[in-house]
Amino acid sequence: MTTPPPPPPLPGAGPEPGEDPVCPRHPDRVSYVRCQRCGRPACPECQRQAAVGVHCVDCVREASRNAPQARTVFGAPLRDGRPVVTLTLIGLSVLSFVLQQVSGAWYDALIFAPFLGETEPWRFLTAAFLHSSGFLHIGFNMFALWIVGPPLEQALGRWRFISLYVLAAIGGSLMVTLLASPATVEWRIGLVGASGAVFGLFGAILIVLRRLGRDARQIIVILGINAVLGFVVPGISWQAHLGGFLVGLVLGVAYAYAPRPRRDQVAVAATVGVAVLLVVLAVLKYASVAAWWTGLG
């Protein structure tokens, strides 16, 4: 009886007879430590400690790719590290603040006023990245964004968080427009600041805290104080606060209370629905203003 020869080794699984085993990723390095999963040699740089033995970086990467994604209670991917969207929004606001100090043209191109919104609709959003010349205005808004933004960004996920911020900013400018009369000076008064967007975050985090069964009294107190200040302190647009807050409430309910099997579909539908509603309300307002001017003529 004869013994059949052993099968040839798998490519990269081991050295040829008489050769020292080398790391497949670093062929110049000899390694007698093998990956417990694939059996290939792994040099110290490519070794990763596992519960049993050592795994190579390729097997670790493959296992991570196939592992189920950890998610928050609202279905967003659970991410460690810095709140990228919040930091980006703060960075853009600070950069815009610096540019408006340098160039008045920057300020003039982004500021919002109801009479400008029909022909230059981007101003509904861009005004949220401008602030008054003092440091108090931008300081308060960026501090509030830094406090409320990271927990919301982590809980809701990046795309829902940025959608919330953008639509709340637009909603703030729109509420100013809806409540302004073309027959008064309100129609031509400029509006700047991220307050509408920040109040949208306040509205959403109020819903999120309620959904999680946590104490929301601090947010309610902050909202109450700002509601009073909006009517007492001149130059504060309570209309923008109200518009952003209402958008935040609506999207907060949709994002936090969507049925688990249809979270993504509900979130997309709610985001698109709110965006369409804002556009429709703006179109109707400007149509009524055009009819009013025609009647005067």
The 8 nearest C-alpha neighbors of each residue, nearest first, counted from 0:
[[1, 2, 3, 4, 5, 6, 7, 8],
 [0, 2, 3, 4, 5, 6, 7, 8],
 [3, 1, 4, 0, 5, 6, 7, 8],
 [4, 2, 1, 5, 6, 0, 7, 8],
 [3, 5, 2, 6, 7, 1, 8, 0],
 [6, 4, 7, 3, 8, 2, 9, 16],
 [7, 5, 8, 4, 3, 9, 2, 10],
 [6, 8, 5, 9, 4, 10, 15, 13],
 [9, 7, 10, 6, 12, 13, 15, 11],
 [8, 10, 12, 11, 7, 13, 6, 39],
 [11, 9, 12, 8, 13, 7, 14, 39],
 [10, 12, 13, 39, 9, 23, 14, 8],
 [13, 11, 39, 9, 10, 38, 8, 40],
 [12, 14, 11, 20, 39, 8, 15, 40],
 [15, 13, 20, 18, 19, 16, 21, 12],
 [14, 16, 18, 17, 13, 8, 19, 20],
 [17, 15, 18, 14, 19, 13, 20, 8],
 [16, 18, 15, 19, 14, 20, 13, 21],
 [19, 17, 15, 16, 14, 20, 21, 13],
 [18, 20, 14, 21, 29, 17, 30, 15],
 [21, 19, 14, 29, 30, 13, 31, 40],
 [20, 22, 29, 30, 26, 28, 40, 23],
 [21, 23, 41, 40, 25, 26, 24, 42],
 [24, 22, 25, 26, 11, 21, 40, 41],
 [23, 25, 22, 26, 45, 41, 42, 21],
 [24, 26, 22, 27, 23, 28, 21, 42],
 [27, 25, 22, 21, 28, 23, 24, 29],
 [26, 28, 25, 29, 21, 22, 24, 23],
 [29, 27, 26, 21, 25, 22, 30, 42],
 [28, 30, 21, 20, 22, 19, 27, 31],
 [31, 29, 42, 21, 32, 40, 20, 41],
 [30, 32, 20, 40, 33, 29, 41, 21],
 [33, 31, 30, 40, 41, 34, 42, 53],
 [34, 32, 40, 39, 38, 41, 35, 31],
 [35, 33, 54, 38, 55, 36, 53, 39],
 [34, 36, 54, 38, 53, 37, 52, 33],
 [37, 35, 34, 38, 54, 58, 55, 39],
 [36, 38, 39, 34, 35, 12, 58, 33],
 [39, 37, 34, 33, 35, 12, 36, 40],
 [38, 40, 12, 33, 34, 37, 13, 11],
 [41, 39, 33, 22, 32, 30, 21, 34],
 [42, 40, 22, 45, 33, 46, 32, 55],
 [41, 43, 30, 45, 44, 22, 46, 28],
 [44, 42, 46, 45, 41, 30, 47, 32],
 [43, 45, 42, 46, 41, 47, 56, 25],
 [46, 44, 42, 56, 43, 55, 41, 47],
 [47, 45, 55, 43, 44, 41, 54, 53],
 [46, 48, 54, 53, 55, 49, 56, 45],
 [47, 49, 53, 54, 52, 46, 50, 51],
 [50, 48, 51, 53, 52, 54, 47, 35],
 [49, 51, 52, 48, 53, 54, 47, 35],
 [52, 50, 49, 53, 48, 35, 54, 36],
 [51, 53, 49, 35, 50, 48, 54, 34],
 [52, 54, 48, 49, 34, 47, 35, 46],
 [55, 53, 34, 47, 35, 46, 49, 48],
 [54, 56, 46, 34, 57, 45, 58, 47],
 [55, 57, 59, 45, 58, 60, 46, 47],
 [56, 58, 60, 59, 55, 61, 54, 45],
 [59, 57, 61, 60, 55, 56, 62, 54],
 [58, 60, 56, 62, 57, 61, 63, 55],
 [61, 59, 63, 57, 58, 62, 56, 64],
 [60, 62, 58, 64, 63, 59, 57, 65],
 [61, 63, 59, 65, 64, 60, 66, 58],
 [64, 62, 60, 66, 61, 65, 59, 67],
 [65, 63, 61, 62, 66, 60, 67, 59],
 [64, 66, 62, 63, 61, 67, 60, 68],
 [65, 67, 63, 64, 62, 68, 61, 69],
 [68, 66, 69, 65, 64, 63, 70, 62],
 [69, 67, 70, 66, 76, 77, 65, 64],
 [68, 70, 77, 76, 67, 71, 78, 75],
 [71, 69, 76, 77, 75, 74, 68, 72],
 [70, 72, 74, 73, 75, 77, 154, 76],
 [71, 73, 74, 70, 154, 75, 255, 211],
 [74, 72, 71, 75, 255, 155, 154, 254],
 [73, 75, 71, 70, 72, 76, 262, 155],
 [74, 76, 156, 70, 71, 155, 73, 77],
 [77, 75, 70, 69, 78, 71, 156, 74],
 [76, 78, 70, 69, 71, 75, 79, 153],
 [79, 77, 76, 80, 153, 69, 70, 156],
 [80, 78, 77, 81, 82, 153, 76, 83],
 [81, 79, 78, 82, 83, 153, 77, 149],
 [80, 82, 83, 79, 86, 149, 78, 85],
 [83, 81, 149, 85, 84, 86, 80, 152],
 [82, 84, 86, 85, 81, 87, 157, 80],
 [85, 83, 87, 86, 82, 88, 157, 161],
 [86, 84, 88, 87, 82, 83, 148, 89],
 [85, 87, 89, 83, 84, 88, 90, 82],
 [86, 88, 90, 84, 85, 89, 83, 91],
 [89, 87, 91, 85, 90, 86, 92, 84],
 [90, 88, 86, 92, 87, 91, 93, 141],
 [89, 91, 87, 93, 88, 92, 86, 94],
 [92, 90, 94, 88, 93, 89, 95, 87],
 [93, 91, 128, 95, 89, 90, 94, 96],
 [92, 94, 96, 90, 95, 91, 89, 97],
 [95, 93, 91, 97, 96, 92, 90, 98],
 [94, 96, 98, 92, 93, 97, 91, 99],
 [97, 95, 93, 99, 94, 98, 129, 92],
 [96, 98, 94, 100, 95, 99, 93, 101],
 [99, 97, 95, 101, 100, 96, 102, 94],
 [98, 100, 102, 106, 96, 101, 97, 105],
 [101, 99, 97, 98, 102, 96, 103, 132],
 [100, 102, 98, 99, 97, 103, 105, 96],
 [103, 101, 99, 104, 105, 100, 98, 106],
 [102, 104, 106, 105, 99, 107, 101, 100],
 [103, 105, 107, 102, 106, 108, 99, 109],
 [106, 104, 108, 103, 107, 99, 102, 109],
 [105, 107, 103, 99, 104, 108, 109, 110],
 [106, 108, 104, 105, 109, 110, 103, 111],
 [107, 109, 105, 106, 104, 110, 122, 103],
 [110, 108, 125, 126, 106, 122, 107, 111],
 [111, 109, 126, 107, 106, 191, 108, 122],
 [112, 110, 122, 190, 126, 189, 123, 109],
 [111, 113, 189, 115, 114, 188, 187, 190],
 [114, 112, 176, 186, 116, 115, 187, 111],
 [113, 115, 112, 116, 186, 187, 117, 181],
 [116, 114, 113, 112, 117, 119, 118, 111],
 [117, 115, 120, 119, 113, 118, 114, 122],
 [116, 118, 119, 115, 120, 285, 114, 113],
 [117, 119, 116, 115, 120, 114, 121, 122],
 [118, 120, 116, 121, 117, 115, 122, 123],
 [121, 119, 116, 122, 117, 123, 118, 115],
 [122, 120, 123, 119, 124, 125, 116, 109],
 [121, 123, 125, 111, 124, 120, 109, 126],
 [122, 124, 169, 121, 172, 120, 125, 111],
 [125, 123, 169, 122, 126, 121, 127, 168],
 [124, 126, 122, 109, 127, 128, 123, 121],
 [125, 127, 191, 110, 129, 128, 111, 109],
 [128, 126, 193, 192, 125, 129, 124, 191],
 [129, 127, 92, 126, 125, 95, 192, 193],
 [130, 128, 126, 191, 192, 127, 96, 95],
 [131, 129, 192, 191, 137, 136, 132, 96],
 [130, 132, 133, 136, 191, 129, 192, 137],
 [133, 131, 130, 134, 100, 136, 96, 99],
 [132, 134, 135, 131, 136, 137, 130, 138],
 [133, 135, 136, 137, 138, 132, 131, 139],
 [136, 134, 138, 133, 137, 139, 140, 131],
 [137, 135, 138, 139, 134, 131, 130, 133],
 [136, 138, 140, 139, 134, 135, 130, 141],
 [139, 137, 135, 141, 136, 140, 134, 142],
 [138, 140, 142, 136, 137, 141, 135, 143],
 [141, 139, 143, 137, 142, 138, 144, 193],
 [142, 140, 144, 138, 143, 139, 137, 145],
 [141, 143, 145, 139, 144, 140, 138, 146],
 [142, 144, 146, 140, 141, 145, 147, 139],
 [145, 143, 141, 148, 147, 142, 146, 140],
 [144, 146, 142, 148, 143, 147, 141, 149],
 [145, 147, 143, 144, 148, 142, 149, 150],
 [148, 146, 144, 145, 149, 143, 150, 151],
 [147, 149, 144, 151, 145, 85, 150, 152],
 [150, 148, 152, 151, 82, 147, 153, 85],
 [151, 149, 153, 152, 148, 154, 147, 146],
 [150, 152, 154, 148, 153, 149, 155, 147],
 [153, 151, 149, 156, 160, 155, 150, 154],
 [152, 154, 150, 151, 156, 155, 149, 77],
 [153, 155, 151, 152, 156, 71, 150, 73],
 [156, 154, 152, 75, 153, 151, 159, 160],
 [157, 155, 75, 152, 153, 159, 154, 158],
 [156, 158, 160, 159, 152, 161, 84, 155],
 [157, 159, 161, 160, 156, 162, 155, 163],
 [158, 160, 162, 157, 161, 156, 155, 163],
 [159, 161, 163, 157, 152, 162, 158, 156],
 [160, 162, 164, 158, 163, 159, 165, 157],
 [163, 161, 159, 165, 160, 164, 166, 158],
 [162, 164, 160, 161, 166, 165, 167, 159],
 [165, 163, 161, 196, 167, 162, 166, 168],
 [164, 166, 168, 162, 167, 163, 161, 169],
 [167, 165, 169, 168, 163, 164, 170, 162],
 [166, 168, 243, 196, 170, 199, 164, 246],
 [169, 167, 196, 195, 165, 171, 166, 170],
 [170, 168, 166, 123, 124, 172, 171, 167],
 [171, 169, 167, 173, 242, 243, 168, 172],
 [239, 170, 172, 242, 243, 195, 168, 174],
 [173, 171, 175, 169, 123, 170, 174, 239],
 [172, 174, 170, 176, 175, 171, 169, 177],
 [175, 173, 242, 177, 176, 171, 172, 238],
 [174, 176, 238, 172, 173, 178, 177, 239],
 [177, 175, 173, 113, 179, 174, 178, 172],
 [176, 178, 174, 175, 179, 173, 284, 281],
 [179, 177, 175, 176, 174, 180, 238, 173],
 [180, 178, 176, 185, 177, 186, 175, 181],
 [179, 181, 182, 183, 186, 185, 178, 184],
 [182, 180, 186, 183, 179, 288, 185, 184],
 [181, 183, 180, 184, 186, 185, 179, 291],
 [184, 182, 185, 181, 180, 186, 179, 187],
 [183, 185, 186, 187, 188, 182, 181, 180],
 [186, 184, 188, 183, 187, 179, 180, 181],
 [185, 187, 181, 113, 184, 179, 114, 188],
 [186, 188, 185, 184, 112, 114, 113, 189],
 [189, 187, 185, 112, 186, 184, 190, 113],
 [188, 190, 112, 111, 110, 187, 191, 113],
 [189, 191, 111, 112, 110, 188, 126, 192],
 [192, 190, 126, 129, 130, 127, 110, 111],
 [191, 193, 127, 130, 129, 194, 126, 128],
 [192, 194, 127, 196, 195, 197, 128, 140],
 [195, 193, 197, 196, 192, 198, 240, 140],
 [194, 196, 243, 171, 240, 239, 168, 198],
 [195, 197, 168, 167, 199, 164, 193, 198],
 [198, 196, 194, 200, 199, 195, 193, 144],
 [199, 197, 201, 244, 195, 200, 243, 196],
 [198, 200, 247, 244, 243, 196, 167, 202],
 [199, 201, 197, 203, 198, 202, 247, 204],
 [202, 200, 198, 204, 199, 203, 205, 197],
 [203, 201, 247, 248, 244, 199, 205, 200],
 [202, 204, 251, 247, 200, 206, 248, 205],
 [205, 203, 207, 201, 206, 202, 208, 200],
 [204, 206, 202, 208, 203, 207, 201, 215],
 [207, 205, 209, 203, 204, 208, 251, 210],
 [206, 208, 204, 210, 209, 205, 255, 203],
 [209, 207, 213, 211, 205, 210, 206, 204],
 [210, 208, 212, 206, 211, 207, 213, 205],
 [209, 211, 207, 208, 212, 206, 255, 256],
 [210, 212, 208, 209, 213, 207, 206, 72],
 [211, 213, 209, 210, 208, 214, 207, 215],
 [214, 212, 208, 211, 209, 215, 210, 207],
 [213, 215, 216, 208, 212, 209, 217, 218],
 [214, 216, 218, 217, 208, 205, 213, 219],
 [215, 217, 219, 218, 214, 220, 221, 205],
 [218, 216, 220, 219, 215, 221, 214, 222],
 [217, 219, 221, 220, 216, 215, 222, 205],
 [218, 220, 216, 222, 217, 221, 223, 215],
 [219, 221, 223, 217, 222, 218, 216, 224],
 [222, 220, 218, 224, 223, 219, 225, 217],
 [221, 223, 219, 225, 220, 224, 226, 218],
 [224, 222, 220, 226, 221, 225, 219, 227],
 [225, 223, 221, 227, 226, 222, 220, 228],
 [224, 226, 228, 222, 227, 223, 229, 221],
 [225, 227, 223, 229, 224, 228, 222, 230],
 [226, 228, 224, 225, 229, 230, 231, 223],
 [229, 227, 225, 231, 232, 230, 226, 224],
 [228, 230, 237, 226, 235, 227, 231, 232],
 [229, 231, 228, 227, 232, 237, 226, 233],
 [232, 230, 228, 229, 227, 233, 235, 226],
 [231, 233, 228, 229, 230, 235, 234, 227],
 [234, 232, 235, 231, 230, 229, 236, 228],
 [233, 235, 236, 232, 229, 237, 230, 231],
 [236, 234, 229, 233, 237, 232, 228, 230],
 [235, 237, 238, 239, 229, 234, 240, 175],
 [236, 238, 229, 240, 239, 241, 235, 230],
 [237, 239, 241, 236, 175, 240, 174, 242],
 [171, 240, 238, 195, 242, 241, 237, 236],
 [241, 239, 195, 237, 243, 238, 242, 198],
 [240, 242, 238, 244, 239, 243, 237, 245],
 [243, 241, 171, 170, 174, 239, 245, 244],
 [244, 242, 167, 195, 199, 171, 170, 246],
 [243, 245, 199, 198, 247, 202, 241, 246],
 [246, 244, 248, 247, 242, 243, 241, 249],
 [247, 245, 243, 249, 167, 248, 244, 199],
 [248, 246, 199, 202, 203, 244, 250, 245],
 [247, 249, 202, 251, 245, 203, 246, 250],
 [250, 248, 246, 252, 251, 247, 245, 253],
 [249, 251, 253, 247, 252, 248, 254, 246],
 [250, 252, 203, 248, 254, 249, 253, 247],
 [251, 253, 255, 249, 250, 254, 256, 248],
 [254, 252, 250, 251, 257, 256, 255, 266],
 [253, 255, 251, 252, 266, 257, 256, 250],
 [256, 254, 252, 253, 251, 257, 207, 73],
 [255, 257, 252, 253, 254, 258, 210, 251],
 [256, 258, 262, 253, 254, 255, 265, 259],
 [259, 257, 261, 260, 262, 256, 265, 255],
 [258, 260, 262, 261, 257, 74, 73, 256],
 [261, 259, 258, 262, 263, 257, 264, 265],
 [262, 260, 264, 259, 258, 263, 265, 257],
 [263, 261, 257, 259, 265, 264, 258, 260],
 [262, 264, 266, 265, 261, 267, 74, 260],
 [263, 265, 267, 261, 266, 262, 268, 269],
 [266, 264, 268, 262, 263, 267, 269, 261],
 [267, 265, 263, 269, 264, 268, 254, 262],
 [266, 268, 270, 264, 269, 265, 271, 263],
 [269, 267, 265, 271, 266, 270, 272, 264],
 [270, 268, 272, 266, 267, 271, 265, 273],
 [271, 269, 267, 273, 272, 268, 266, 274],
 [270, 272, 274, 268, 269, 273, 267, 275],
 [271, 273, 269, 275, 274, 270, 268, 276],
 [272, 274, 276, 270, 275, 271, 269, 277],
 [275, 273, 271, 277, 272, 276, 270, 278],
 [274, 276, 278, 272, 277, 273, 271, 279],
 [275, 277, 273, 279, 278, 274, 272, 280],
 [278, 276, 280, 274, 275, 279, 273, 281],
 [277, 279, 275, 281, 276, 280, 282, 274],
 [278, 280, 276, 282, 281, 277, 275, 283],
 [281, 279, 283, 277, 282, 278, 276, 284],
 [280, 282, 284, 278, 279, 283, 277, 285],
 [283, 281, 279, 285, 284, 280, 286, 278],
 [284, 282, 286, 280, 281, 285, 279, 287],
 [285, 283, 281, 287, 286, 282, 280, 288],
 [284, 286, 288, 282, 287, 283, 289, 281],
 [287, 285, 283, 289, 284, 288, 282, 290],
 [288, 286, 290, 284, 285, 289, 291, 283],
 [287, 289, 285, 291, 290, 286, 292, 284],
 [290, 288, 286, 292, 291, 287, 285, 293],
 [289, 291, 293, 287, 288, 292, 294, 286],
 [290, 292, 288, 294, 289, 293, 287, 295],
 [291, 293, 295, 289, 294, 290, 288, 296],
 [294, 292, 290, 296, 295, 291, 289, 288],
 [295, 293, 291, 296, 292, 290, 289, 288],
 [296, 294, 292, 293, 291, 290, 289, 182],
 [295, 293, 294, 292, 291, 290, 289, 288]]
